[in-house]
Amino acid sequence: MFRPDLQGLRAIAIILVVLSHAEFPFLTGGFVGVDIFFVLSGFLISGLLIREYERNGRISFSRFYARRLKRLLPALLFVLAVMTACAFWLLSFTEVKAQLGSAIYASTWTSNIYFALRELDYFDELAVNDLFLHTWSLGVEEQFYLVWPLLLLFALKFHRKNLPVNKQKPTLVFLGVVIFASLSLCLYLSTSAVQFAFYLMPSRIWQFSFGALVYVLFTKSSIAVRQRGFVFYSGLVLVIGSGIVLHSNLRYPGVWAILPSLGAALIILAGSGQTDNSTNPLANPVLVWIGDRSYSWYLWHWPVLIIGFSLGFKNQPWQIAGLVSLSLFLATLSYKYVELPFWKGRYSQLKPGRSLLFAILLMLLVVAAFFHLLRSSSESEMLDMQSNDWRLDVPGIYSASCDAWYRHARVEPCLSGDDDAERNVVVLGDSIGMQWLSIIPAIFTQPDWRTVVLTKSSCPIVDEDIFDKYIGRVFDVYRDWRNLVLELMQKLEPDIIVLGSSATYDFSETQWVEGSERIFEQLSESAGSVLVIAGTPTLGFDGPGCITRHLSESPDAFPVEECIAEDRNGPARTVANYLSEAADRFPNVYVLNFNDLVCPEGTCQAGDPNRIVVFRDSQHLTDSFVRSLIPEIRQRINKMNILLDTQ
């Protein structure tokens, strides 16, 4: 029986996902929409299989797999093809290669495995914004569909053969075992290997089983009318509340995923056993309309947003609203002309064998096409090579072993200068702090000065724990490394410490001020002077990519006005004020703010009028640009009258 309330639940799920990915400020946990889809799929697919078994005494695997392929594959491959073509049209070849890394896997429903096993690279910002990252959930679903009929058939045959009196018991035991085993695995991996917990089907199958459990227990029964409203609204509060309260700085899925999963199960339960669901709030025609198109909208929304962000629309509300509307419009078209014809239209009557053979051949063809595209030479090969050079325009320390990122807490300094130098300057910071490294030898010159570099990417020089989005948890390595560095400073007693870190860490005002103050207190006791370089504004889009796109159109005209972002200084200015507030409490701690040099009057640009590329990605400065600022920075430091005889 068709249940419009379940289509409404699909609508809630997709709205949560889309608004979250569009960075809607009050919906930080909108990613729970995927959990809702998992529970709902488990309910519907298990019901389909169980009803077939009850009618026929068997399950036709070929018909089941053919139905899934006709339902899901055409729209997926169509979106992959269209958005790949758009990427080649709108983005530079370097961006395309980096952001289509999962395309081959997405077309075969294995992108979740690709993302789970992908090696992290802190500076590979483009790959993080993969155009088909969202297809990981489709991979999880398809892998569930692959194994679930077999597992469920085993449980159904067992209870028919051995326990005819209580037919549900073996199935319930089976579902209970799957839920317990998968949830246990999920909780374990969420603390030890969060990528596996998030992306792989075995740690997610408990959510599908949760939906199946609701079907087995309640689909042929009905809860009391007076209880129905309580159950429904309890589920709705859990779902919407999870979308509002949860955020990316949590170990997820883990125990938190139980909340939206339970909420979805309660909503499904509230409508079970009813002959008329029209009074259910989720049966609203608008929600049903959106729910019908939820699969197509899910396919379109992410690549449309990512390409828009790559073109500079990030953090621009009206442009983002336009992107969301565009994705829904495209979803409406593909639902009508691609999804429906294969699902319920004229192509839906293809025999299972032919459907399976056609689907496999089509996937192989698409894989071959992507393989060729991503390995073919670019028509703008020279520009592509130049773009890579800009991205590699970094301080020399990154070719050494100074930065271990999250891998360990050992302090491994990089040294330059004579060991017998009279003075020591220590440069301390994350990758944003290190982008200023080239000014150090120009101001603290050899042979009088020796430079000691201590860096850990993504680690703020603030005495506060930080959730690392790359590894999915608060990592003790950062805290341990900072403590070891502070101990080393007490032994080394340098003349000058220059430190800096990003202004984008998700700290409150109290955390910024008090956490910085605790660091400054210890460093000020160890060093003659402490210079704090404020974090720089972000560009908001990939600088080299924008420059390359415009140079390909007009090679002789270096794009300055075409690759700008306005009003970018606000967050960095706020954090700089926090640092100044903390520094004012110590007589030898000084804040240096060069952000007016980076983004004059709040306007950041990918390249300056001197044809120097300013940003090597969306937030890090090129070493060439930093070197071009050395004369101005030297004057500013000398005017501060805090460094004596630095030349």
PLY file of the C-alpha trace (Angstrom):
ply
format ascii 1.0
element vertex 647
property float x
property float y
property float z
element edge 646
property int vertex1
property int vertex2
end_header
0.00 0.00 0.00
1.30 3.43 -0.96
1.95 5.58 2.08
2.16 9.30 1.31
3.58 9.95 4.79
6.71 7.99 3.85
7.18 10.24 0.82
6.87 13.15 3.23
9.57 11.57 5.38
11.77 11.35 2.27
11.13 15.06 1.76
12.23 15.88 5.30
15.39 13.81 4.79
16.38 15.43 1.50
15.60 18.95 2.75
17.86 18.34 5.75
20.67 17.09 3.52
20.41 19.86 0.93
20.22 22.71 3.44
23.13 21.27 5.40
25.31 20.97 2.30
24.28 24.51 1.33
25.71 25.51 4.74
22.41 26.74 6.14
23.57 28.17 9.50
20.96 26.62 11.79
21.07 23.12 10.36
24.55 21.90 11.16
23.39 18.30 11.54
21.41 18.05 8.32
23.60 15.12 7.29
21.25 12.94 9.42
18.94 12.94 6.40
21.07 10.10 5.05
20.40 8.07 8.21
16.67 8.59 7.64
17.01 7.28 4.09
18.80 4.18 5.39
16.05 3.34 7.90
13.34 4.02 5.34
15.05 1.85 2.72
15.37 -1.00 5.21
11.63 -0.77 5.96
10.52 -0.63 2.33
12.91 -3.17 0.83
12.39 -5.68 3.63
8.63 -5.30 3.26
8.90 -5.87 -0.50
10.94 -9.04 -0.05
8.85 -10.43 2.81
5.58 -9.89 0.92
7.02 -11.64 -2.14
8.10 -14.57 -0.03
4.70 -14.82 1.63
2.99 -14.83 -1.79
5.30 -17.16 -3.69
7.32 -19.02 -1.08
10.49 -17.71 -2.69
12.34 -14.51 -3.67
13.32 -13.85 -7.27
16.79 -12.39 -7.04
17.01 -11.51 -10.73
13.73 -9.56 -10.61
14.77 -7.79 -7.41
18.18 -6.71 -8.72
16.71 -5.71 -12.09
14.10 -3.52 -10.36
16.79 -1.81 -8.29
18.96 -1.17 -11.33
16.08 0.22 -13.42
15.00 2.37 -10.51
18.39 3.85 -9.63
21.02 3.42 -12.33
19.72 5.55 -15.27
19.33 8.72 -13.21
22.71 8.19 -11.54
24.60 7.75 -14.81
22.75 10.67 -16.40
23.75 13.02 -13.57
27.33 11.76 -13.63
27.55 12.44 -17.37
25.93 15.89 -17.27
27.88 17.16 -14.26
31.15 15.83 -15.64
30.50 17.74 -18.86
29.69 20.86 -16.80
32.90 20.44 -14.83
35.00 20.29 -18.01
33.15 23.35 -19.31
33.27 25.51 -16.18
36.40 24.44 -14.27
40.09 24.19 -15.03
41.52 20.84 -16.00
43.41 20.61 -12.71
40.19 21.11 -10.77
38.40 18.54 -12.93
41.02 15.87 -12.38
41.08 16.42 -8.64
37.32 16.75 -8.14
36.32 13.79 -10.31
38.49 11.31 -8.44
35.49 9.20 -7.43
33.67 9.25 -10.79
34.67 5.74 -11.83
33.65 4.35 -8.45
30.41 6.35 -8.29
29.26 4.79 -11.56
29.63 1.31 -10.05
28.23 2.10 -6.58
31.57 1.60 -4.89
32.49 5.22 -4.11
31.92 4.62 -0.39
34.81 2.13 -0.46
36.93 4.63 -2.38
36.33 7.35 0.21
36.88 4.97 3.11
40.27 3.91 1.78
41.37 7.26 0.33
44.63 8.50 1.81
44.25 11.92 3.35
46.37 14.81 2.12
46.04 17.98 4.17
46.85 20.26 1.24
44.73 18.44 -1.35
41.78 20.77 -0.87
40.28 20.09 -4.29
39.98 16.35 -3.69
38.11 17.01 -0.45
35.48 18.79 -2.58
34.90 15.79 -4.83
31.92 16.36 -7.12
30.48 12.94 -6.38
31.28 12.63 -2.68
27.55 12.31 -1.94
27.33 9.02 -3.87
28.94 7.22 -0.93
25.47 6.72 0.56
24.22 5.20 -2.70
27.12 2.76 -2.54
26.11 1.76 0.98
22.49 1.24 -0.12
23.36 -0.81 -3.19
25.71 -3.02 -1.22
22.90 -3.53 1.29
20.55 -4.47 -1.56
23.14 -6.94 -2.81
23.36 -8.98 0.40
20.01 -8.37 2.08
17.77 -10.66 -0.02
20.08 -13.59 0.67
20.26 -12.93 4.40
16.56 -12.28 4.74
15.66 -15.39 2.71
17.74 -17.50 5.07
15.86 -16.15 8.09
12.45 -16.55 6.42
13.10 -20.14 5.33
14.39 -21.01 8.78
11.29 -19.82 10.59
8.93 -21.47 8.08
10.70 -24.80 8.45
11.36 -24.89 12.18
8.94 -22.62 14.01
5.53 -22.53 12.33
3.83 -21.58 15.62
5.71 -18.32 16.06
6.70 -17.31 12.55
8.20 -13.99 13.54
10.62 -15.20 16.16
13.54 -16.37 13.94
13.29 -13.24 11.81
13.33 -11.06 14.91
16.32 -12.95 16.28
18.09 -12.53 12.95
17.39 -8.78 12.87
18.42 -8.43 16.49
21.74 -10.14 15.83
22.43 -7.97 12.77
21.54 -4.77 14.63
23.68 -5.69 17.63
26.71 -6.79 15.57
26.60 -3.87 13.12
25.95 -1.23 15.79
28.78 -2.62 17.92
31.09 -2.44 14.91
29.90 1.11 14.22
30.59 2.25 17.78
34.02 0.64 17.78
35.09 2.05 14.40
33.78 5.50 15.32
36.53 5.70 17.94
39.30 3.96 16.00
38.69 4.32 12.23
35.95 6.88 11.69
36.18 6.76 7.89
35.34 3.05 7.93
32.48 3.63 10.37
31.04 6.39 8.24
31.44 5.01 4.72
31.26 1.21 4.86
28.09 -0.85 4.70
28.80 -3.33 7.55
28.86 -0.48 10.09
25.66 0.98 8.65
23.51 -2.09 8.04
22.03 -1.81 11.55
20.09 1.24 10.33
18.53 -0.70 7.46
17.80 -3.54 9.87
16.15 -1.05 12.20
13.69 -0.23 9.44
13.14 -3.93 8.74
12.41 -4.51 12.42
9.63 -1.93 12.31
8.09 -3.72 9.33
8.22 -7.17 10.92
6.83 -6.02 14.27
4.23 -3.44 13.37
3.21 -3.34 9.73
0.28 -5.71 10.31
-0.75 -4.15 13.57
-1.85 -0.69 14.58
-0.99 1.34 17.64
-3.81 3.10 19.45
-4.95 6.40 17.99
-4.15 8.29 21.18
-0.61 6.88 21.12
-0.09 7.57 17.43
0.35 11.32 17.83
2.83 10.93 20.68
4.90 8.40 18.71
4.85 10.54 15.56
5.85 13.81 17.20
8.49 12.10 19.33
10.04 10.80 16.12
9.76 14.18 14.42
11.45 15.91 17.35
14.31 13.39 17.21
14.76 13.87 13.47
14.51 17.68 13.33
16.30 18.08 16.66
19.20 15.97 15.39
19.45 18.19 12.32
19.64 21.30 14.49
21.71 20.10 17.46
24.22 17.70 15.91
27.22 19.05 14.04
30.30 17.88 12.18
32.51 18.16 15.26
31.19 14.88 16.63
32.30 11.31 16.31
29.77 10.24 13.75
28.00 7.92 13.16
28.68 6.35 16.58
26.05 6.65 19.26
24.72 9.92 17.82
23.33 8.15 14.74
20.86 6.31 16.98
18.87 9.53 17.48
17.77 10.22 13.87
17.48 6.49 13.18
15.12 6.03 16.12
13.22 9.15 15.09
12.72 7.80 11.55
11.58 4.44 12.94
9.02 6.13 15.20
7.62 8.19 12.32
7.27 5.05 10.20
5.67 3.24 13.11
3.14 6.02 13.70
1.68 5.47 10.24
1.84 1.66 10.22
-1.41 -0.28 10.15
-3.46 2.71 9.03
-5.73 2.47 6.01
-5.76 6.24 5.58
-2.60 8.29 6.10
-4.02 11.48 4.63
-4.32 13.07 8.09
-0.60 12.57 8.75
1.25 15.93 8.56
3.89 14.34 6.35
1.22 13.44 3.78
1.07 17.09 2.78
0.99 17.26 -1.06
4.01 19.56 -1.22
6.09 17.18 0.91
4.88 14.20 -1.13
5.88 16.03 -4.34
9.37 16.68 -2.96
9.61 13.12 -1.63
8.82 11.72 -5.08
11.80 13.64 -6.45
14.08 13.11 -3.48
16.38 10.62 -5.22
16.90 12.88 -8.23
17.35 15.92 -6.01
19.93 14.06 -3.94
21.87 13.21 -7.11
21.89 16.78 -8.42
22.28 18.99 -5.37
25.86 18.21 -4.34
27.70 18.61 -7.69
25.67 21.75 -8.46
26.68 23.26 -5.10
30.34 22.24 -5.40
30.73 23.69 -8.90
29.01 26.84 -7.68
31.36 27.05 -4.70
34.33 26.54 -7.04
33.13 29.51 -9.08
33.11 31.75 -6.00
29.51 31.50 -4.73
30.42 30.14 -1.31
29.04 32.18 1.62
26.82 34.20 -0.73
23.21 33.55 0.35
21.40 34.62 -2.81
23.73 32.73 -5.11
23.46 29.62 -2.92
19.66 29.88 -2.96
19.91 29.98 -6.75
22.08 26.86 -6.79
19.62 24.98 -4.56
16.74 26.05 -6.81
18.68 25.02 -9.90
19.36 21.57 -8.46
15.65 21.09 -7.69
14.72 22.21 -11.21
17.18 19.73 -12.72
15.87 17.03 -10.39
12.32 17.69 -11.60
13.36 17.30 -15.22
15.42 14.16 -14.70
12.67 12.63 -12.55
10.17 13.07 -15.38
12.34 12.20 -18.36
14.93 9.79 -16.96
13.91 8.28 -13.63
10.19 7.62 -14.23
10.47 6.01 -17.70
12.80 3.31 -16.37
11.02 2.97 -13.04
7.35 2.97 -14.01
7.26 3.90 -17.71
7.85 2.19 -21.01
11.35 0.93 -20.19
10.27 -0.64 -16.91
8.95 -3.76 -18.63
12.34 -4.97 -19.77
12.90 -8.56 -18.73
15.20 -9.06 -15.71
17.94 -10.83 -17.66
18.13 -8.15 -20.31
17.96 -5.42 -17.69
20.88 -6.87 -15.76
23.00 -7.39 -18.88
22.22 -3.89 -20.19
23.02 -2.33 -16.80
26.36 -4.11 -16.51
27.39 -3.16 -20.05
26.33 0.44 -19.47
28.34 0.68 -16.25
31.40 -0.77 -17.99
30.99 1.74 -20.81
30.77 4.65 -18.37
33.79 3.40 -16.43
35.80 3.20 -19.66
34.70 6.71 -20.63
35.71 8.16 -17.26
39.00 6.27 -17.34
39.80 7.80 -20.71
38.69 11.31 -19.76
40.65 11.49 -16.53
43.85 10.21 -18.11
43.75 12.11 -21.38
46.05 15.06 -21.91
44.60 18.51 -21.46
44.21 20.90 -24.37
45.63 23.49 -21.96
48.49 21.32 -20.77
50.82 24.27 -20.24
48.27 26.10 -18.10
47.62 22.91 -16.18
51.32 22.56 -15.40
51.48 26.21 -14.37
48.49 25.75 -12.07
50.26 22.87 -10.36
53.35 25.03 -9.94
51.26 27.66 -8.17
49.81 25.03 -5.85
53.32 23.86 -5.00
54.56 27.39 -4.28
55.16 26.62 -0.59
57.95 27.18 1.95
60.79 24.72 1.69
60.06 23.00 5.00
57.37 20.84 3.38
60.04 18.89 1.54
61.58 18.05 4.92
60.15 16.09 7.85
59.04 19.02 10.00
55.29 18.44 9.73
53.87 15.07 10.74
50.29 16.42 10.78
48.15 14.08 12.93
50.38 11.02 12.69
52.33 11.47 15.92
53.16 13.99 18.64
56.95 13.88 18.39
58.60 17.29 18.14
60.78 17.23 15.03
62.22 20.71 14.43
63.74 21.88 11.18
66.90 23.94 11.71
68.67 26.47 9.56
71.69 28.59 10.34
74.86 28.06 12.33
74.57 26.06 15.56
76.94 28.58 17.11
74.77 31.56 16.17
74.39 34.14 18.91
70.61 34.24 18.75
67.73 31.86 18.13
64.37 32.58 16.53
61.67 29.93 16.77
58.86 29.82 14.20
55.85 28.00 15.61
52.48 27.34 14.00
50.13 25.45 11.74
50.15 25.66 7.93
48.69 29.19 7.99
51.41 30.31 10.39
54.07 28.61 8.25
53.04 30.46 5.09
55.00 33.44 6.52
58.19 31.44 7.01
60.11 33.11 4.17
60.09 36.48 5.94
62.16 35.04 8.81
65.60 34.69 7.12
65.07 38.10 5.50
64.66 39.78 8.90
66.62 37.51 11.23
69.67 37.12 9.05
72.50 34.63 9.27
75.08 34.18 10.64
73.81 36.01 13.72
70.54 34.09 13.88
69.63 30.42 13.87
66.03 29.51 12.91
64.12 26.66 14.54
60.86 25.66 12.82
58.15 23.77 14.71
54.95 23.08 12.79
51.93 20.82 12.78
49.23 21.36 10.17
45.69 21.80 11.47
46.97 22.33 15.02
46.05 25.73 16.52
48.55 27.40 18.82
45.76 27.83 21.34
45.43 25.86 24.55
42.12 24.27 23.55
41.19 20.88 22.12
40.10 20.96 18.51
37.98 18.47 16.58
39.86 17.41 13.47
37.45 17.00 10.56
39.95 14.91 8.61
40.14 12.16 11.22
36.70 12.66 12.73
37.51 13.19 16.38
39.31 15.29 18.98
42.88 14.11 18.64
45.24 14.07 21.62
48.24 14.37 19.30
47.71 18.12 18.96
47.50 18.71 22.71
50.49 16.47 23.40
52.56 18.14 20.67
51.81 21.65 22.00
52.78 20.63 25.53
56.06 19.14 24.32
56.80 22.31 22.35
56.18 24.48 25.41
58.59 22.30 27.42
61.19 22.63 24.66
60.85 26.43 24.72
61.65 26.48 28.44
64.90 24.63 27.71
65.79 26.49 24.53
64.98 30.00 25.81
64.95 31.60 22.33
65.41 35.30 21.79
62.34 35.56 19.57
59.31 33.33 19.02
57.19 33.98 15.94
53.90 32.09 16.02
50.75 32.00 13.98
47.75 29.85 13.17
44.52 29.96 11.22
41.63 32.20 12.21
39.08 29.60 11.06
39.16 27.26 14.07
35.74 26.82 15.64
36.50 28.43 19.01
34.32 30.73 21.06
35.57 34.17 22.10
36.41 32.83 25.56
38.37 29.94 24.08
40.32 32.20 21.74
41.21 34.72 24.45
41.86 32.43 27.39
43.41 29.61 25.33
45.79 32.08 23.68
46.55 33.70 27.01
47.68 30.39 28.51
50.03 29.83 25.58
51.38 33.40 25.67
52.02 33.16 29.40
54.36 30.22 29.02
56.07 31.49 25.88
56.61 34.99 27.28
58.52 33.48 30.18
60.71 31.45 27.82
61.54 34.04 25.15
62.71 37.62 24.94
59.82 38.60 22.65
56.83 36.76 21.18
55.45 37.92 17.84
51.98 36.64 16.99
50.99 36.83 13.32
47.20 37.01 12.99
45.44 34.44 10.82
44.70 35.56 7.27
41.30 35.85 5.56
40.19 33.07 3.23
39.55 33.53 -0.48
36.51 31.23 -0.50
37.35 29.52 -3.80
40.36 27.90 -5.44
42.71 30.69 -6.54
44.84 28.85 -9.14
41.71 27.28 -10.61
40.07 30.65 -11.17
43.21 32.15 -12.70
43.68 29.15 -14.99
40.08 29.27 -16.21
40.38 32.93 -17.22
43.86 32.56 -18.71
42.56 29.80 -20.95
40.09 32.34 -22.36
42.58 35.21 -22.65
46.21 34.09 -22.13
47.67 37.60 -22.29
45.34 39.21 -19.73
46.14 38.17 -16.17
42.78 37.96 -14.33
42.73 40.27 -11.35
39.21 41.68 -11.24
37.73 38.36 -12.41
39.00 36.41 -9.39
38.16 38.48 -6.33
36.14 37.97 -3.17
34.79 40.95 -1.26
34.09 41.43 2.46
36.46 38.65 3.56
38.24 40.33 6.49
35.46 40.07 9.09
36.18 36.69 10.74
39.96 37.18 10.61
39.64 40.69 12.09
37.54 39.34 14.96
40.09 36.67 15.82
42.94 39.20 15.54
41.14 41.30 18.16
40.89 38.26 20.44
44.63 37.67 20.06
45.35 41.32 20.84
43.20 41.13 23.95
45.21 38.14 25.17
48.57 39.67 24.16
47.90 42.96 25.95
48.31 41.16 29.28
52.02 40.49 28.60
54.67 43.18 28.04
56.69 41.16 25.51
53.91 39.68 23.37
52.98 41.59 20.19
50.36 40.92 17.52
51.33 41.53 13.87
48.37 41.92 11.52
49.26 41.81 7.82
45.74 41.19 6.59
45.44 44.61 4.99
48.36 43.56 2.77
46.70 40.25 1.89
43.16 41.56 1.33
43.20 45.37 1.00
39.92 46.88 2.25
38.57 43.38 2.78
38.83 42.37 -0.88
40.86 39.21 -1.48
42.14 38.38 -4.94
43.57 35.22 -6.44
46.26 37.19 -8.27
47.58 40.73 -7.93
48.31 43.33 -10.65
51.97 42.29 -10.68
50.90 38.85 -12.00
51.75 37.24 -8.69
49.38 34.50 -7.58
48.24 35.34 -4.05
46.49 32.14 -2.91
47.71 28.64 -3.71
44.26 27.21 -2.84
41.32 28.85 -1.08
43.15 29.89 2.10
46.95 29.47 1.93
49.19 32.20 0.50
51.81 31.38 -2.11
55.41 31.72 -1.01
56.04 34.09 -3.94
53.40 36.49 -2.67
54.76 36.38 0.89
58.26 37.14 -0.41
56.90 40.14 -2.32
55.70 41.58 1.02
59.06 41.32 2.79
60.11 45.00 2.38
56.80 46.27 3.78
56.79 43.74 6.62
60.39 44.62 7.55
59.44 48.29 7.79
56.46 47.55 9.97
58.46 45.44 12.37
61.22 48.01 12.61
58.68 50.77 13.32
57.34 48.77 16.23
60.75 49.23 17.91
60.57 45.82 19.52
63.45 44.06 17.79
66.95 45.33 18.34
69.78 44.59 15.91
67.85 42.06 13.84
69.91 42.84 10.75
0 1
1 2
2 3
3 4
4 5
5 6
6 7
7 8
8 9
9 10
10 11
11 12
12 13
13 14
14 15
15 16
16 17
17 18
18 19
19 20
20 21
21 22
22 23
23 24
24 25
25 26
26 27
27 28
28 29
29 30
30 31
31 32
32 33
33 34
34 35
35 36
36 37
37 38
38 39
39 40
40 41
41 42
42 43
43 44
44 45
45 46
46 47
47 48
48 49
49 50
50 51
51 52
52 53
53 54
54 55
55 56
56 57
57 58
58 59
59 60
60 61
61 62
62 63
63 64
64 65
65 66
66 67
67 68
68 69
69 70
70 71
71 72
72 73
73 74
74 75
75 76
76 77
77 78
78 79
79 80
80 81
81 82
82 83
83 84
84 85
85 86
86 87
87 88
88 89
89 90
90 91
91 92
92 93
93 94
94 95
95 96
96 97
97 98
98 99
99 100
100 101
101 102
102 103
103 104
104 105
105 106
106 107
107 108
108 109
109 110
110 111
111 112
112 113
113 114
114 115
115 116
116 117
117 118
118 119
119 120
120 121
121 122
122 123
123 124
124 125
125 126
126 127
127 128
128 129
129 130
130 131
131 132
132 133
133 134
134 135
135 136
136 137
137 138
138 139
139 140
140 141
141 142
142 143
143 144
144 145
145 146
146 147
147 148
148 149
149 150
150 151
151 152
152 153
153 154
154 155
155 156
156 157
157 158
158 159
159 160
160 161
161 162
162 163
163 164
164 165
165 166
166 167
167 168
168 169
169 170
170 171
171 172
172 173
173 174
174 175
175 176
176 177
177 178
178 179
179 180
180 181
181 182
182 183
183 184
184 185
185 186
186 187
187 188
188 189
189 190
190 191
191 192
192 193
193 194
194 195
195 196
196 197
197 198
198 199
199 200
200 201
201 202
202 203
203 204
204 205
205 206
206 207
207 208
208 209
209 210
210 211
211 212
212 213
213 214
214 215
215 216
216 217
217 218
218 219
219 220
220 221
221 222
222 223
223 224
224 225
225 226
226 227
227 228
228 229
229 230
230 231
231 232
232 233
233 234
234 235
235 236
236 237
237 238
238 239
239 240
240 241
241 242
242 243
243 244
244 245
245 246
246 247
247 248
248 249
249 250
250 251
251 252
252 253
253 254
254 255
255 256
256 257
257 258
258 259
259 260
260 261
261 262
262 263
263 264
264 265
265 266
266 267
267 268
268 269
269 270
270 271
271 272
272 273
273 274
274 275
275 276
276 277
277 278
278 279
279 280
280 281
281 282
282 283
283 284
284 285
285 286
286 287
287 288
288 289
289 290
290 291
291 292
292 293
293 294
294 295
295 296
296 297
297 298
298 299
299 300
300 301
301 302
302 303
303 304
304 305
305 306
306 307
307 308
308 309
309 310
310 311
311 312
312 313
313 314
314 315
315 316
316 317
317 318
318 319
319 320
320 321
321 322
322 323
323 324
324 325
325 326
326 327
327 328
328 329
329 330
330 331
331 332
332 333
333 334
334 335
335 336
336 337
337 338
338 339
339 340
340 341
341 342
342 343
343 344
344 345
345 346
346 347
347 348
348 349
349 350
350 351
351 352
352 353
353 354
354 355
355 356
356 357
357 358
358 359
359 360
360 361
361 362
362 363
363 364
364 365
365 366
366 367
367 368
368 369
369 370
370 371
371 372
372 373
373 374
374 375
375 376
376 377
377 378
378 379
379 380
380 381
381 382
382 383
383 384
384 385
385 386
386 387
387 388
388 389
389 390
390 391
391 392
392 393
393 394
394 395
395 396
396 397
397 398
398 399
399 400
400 401
401 402
402 403
403 404
404 405
405 406
406 407
407 408
408 409
409 410
410 411
411 412
412 413
413 414
414 415
415 416
416 417
417 418
418 419
419 420
420 421
421 422
422 423
423 424
424 425
425 426
426 427
427 428
428 429
429 430
430 431
431 432
432 433
433 434
434 435
435 436
436 437
437 438
438 439
439 440
440 441
441 442
442 443
443 444
444 445
445 446
446 447
447 448
448 449
449 450
450 451
451 452
452 453
453 454
454 455
455 456
456 457
457 458
458 459
459 460
460 461
461 462
462 463
463 464
464 465
465 466
466 467
467 468
468 469
469 470
470 471
471 472
472 473
473 474
474 475
475 476
476 477
477 478
478 479
479 480
480 481
481 482
482 483
483 484
484 485
485 486
486 487
487 488
488 489
489 490
490 491
491 492
492 493
493 494
494 495
495 496
496 497
497 498
498 499
499 500
500 501
501 502
502 503
503 504
504 505
505 506
506 507
507 508
508 509
509 510
510 511
511 512
512 513
513 514
514 515
515 516
516 517
517 518
518 519
519 520
520 521
521 522
522 523
523 524
524 525
525 526
526 527
527 528
528 529
529 530
530 531
531 532
532 533
533 534
534 535
535 536
536 537
537 538
538 539
539 540
540 541
541 542
542 543
543 544
544 545
545 546
546 547
547 548
548 549
549 550
550 551
551 552
552 553
553 554
554 555
555 556
556 557
557 558
558 559
559 560
560 561
561 562
562 563
563 564
564 565
565 566
566 567
567 568
568 569
569 570
570 571
571 572
572 573
573 574
574 575
575 576
576 577
577 578
578 579
579 580
580 581
581 582
582 583
583 584
584 585
585 586
586 587
587 588
588 589
589 590
590 591
591 592
592 593
593 594
594 595
595 596
596 597
597 598
598 599
599 600
600 601
601 602
602 603
603 604
604 605
605 606
606 607
607 608
608 609
609 610
610 611
611 612
612 613
613 614
614 615
615 616
616 617
617 618
618 619
619 620
620 621
621 622
622 623
623 624
624 625
625 626
626 627
627 628
628 629
629 630
630 631
631 632
632 633
633 634
634 635
635 636
636 637
637 638
638 639
639 640
640 641
641 642
642 643
643 644
644 645
645 646
